[in-house]
Every structure is written in C-alpha cells, then in structure tokens.
C-alpha cells in the first residue's frame, strides 16, 4: 500500500524546518497508519526527499503529520 504523509503545520526546531504541505510517499505492507506503524520508513523518506531529520524536529507524530492511503 502507498500512503502520502503530509505535514499539517510548520515547525522549526534544532536548526531544521518543516513547512505545512511538505509530503512524501511511503510504501508499506501494513494496513495501519505508517506514522504509527512504520516510523523509520517515514523518517527515511523525509531524509531522502528533503534532507530533514523529522525525528530531530520532533514532528514524527500524528500531531504534525497526516497519512492518506493513495494506492
């Protein structure tokens, strides 16, 4: 399954910035929310696409990210 994970609100922490609307696509075999079930894959996607350590920003949670199944 493919999920699109999108930033819901901007945040600046530890010299890193995420902006509302940034998104990455994550492929997973799990049927549950990848923000909860596949945190490592979501973090790797943000690092690969934007060069941002989403863990360091403290935004690897459903409070800052939204996941929608797209495939």
URUR-V936036 format. One record per run of one state. SS is the DSSP state (alpha for helix, beta for strand, coil for the rest). FROM is the first residue (numbers start at 0). TO is the last residue. Records with the same first field share a line. If there is no record, write none. Layout:
SS=FROM-TO / FROM-TO
This chain:
coil=0-0 / 7-9 / 13-14 / 18-21 / 27-32 / 37-37 / 50-52 / 57-63 / 69-70
beta=1-6 / 10-12 / 15-17 / 22-26 / 64-68
alpha=33-36 / 38-49 / 53-56
